[in-house]
């Protein structure tokens, strides 16, 4: 019994400003510019990792750590300005872990990866992509960020906008809405990490809501293909 190898958490960092969410997208522009280049590097390095997995069965650790850093940075910016607006703390310009920041993302490094699965993961993930696509309007986590953009106007962004108006008029972020938004982001991340070859564990068909990762859940493993 264990959690999925890709974990995403967030803390509702109250009290939140009732108006700052209106300008966070503007304040985040420097991050968006940097992330555009980082995501280009992510894509190119993922291609290199594909060949490395094919010939060695391993994801190069340096590339893996960099790519996780890009995801981590992206999630902090998304939680701040686009996909959650759950904190007013400006995100750091950092690929590393920032333990005190209220939005966290990690991916467990796989010791070995299937050489055969790299050819079919995109196909195996199609049901997940269809579901997250319907839920999120382009759903897969990477599809929202691979161009350097930290969000598209899908369901997540609509829910975050509703949360913003709730803040504006009531000064409170609805807890149930926060739990749903983080759950949707979590599902999309799991699918994206699987398609990006960073794990062989198939993402569960499950919406795990709330700021913390669930515990005691069985992670379905793909049948190894060699």
C-alpha angles and dihedrals in degrees: 000000000000143000125267113278090245113064129187124184138169138183122217096237100210139217093051125187111256093220109025093087087070091068103030092097088059094045089051095056094100088055092048091054093050092044091054089064093040092054091050088054089046092057095046093046091048088058089052089049090052091060092043091054091047093055103030108020089234135104107228106253096222092052091045093053092048093049092048087051091055090051091047093050091046093052093051091052091045093050090049102044116005124013102036113358084204097142137040093204110113110240119246121245092244142123091199133084116282102194095189095052113103094232119063135180131179138168121201113234112243116227092208135011130198114258092207098050092063088074096053109027092100089054095045089049095054095098089051092046091051092051096044089043090058092044098044107023096243090009109183108106093232094050088062094051111027092093091052093259114129096211149005127210097266132129093289093056092045091053090047089052090052089051089051093054089047088055092047095053103028104021088231133104108219107244094214091052091050091052092051094047093051091046092054092048089049093052092048092050092052092053093045094050091050093050090046088060094243093127139017092212109109111233114249122248090240139113106220104192128197138060095278129062115254118251130214095033122139114236113218112230124211117239106259115252116198 
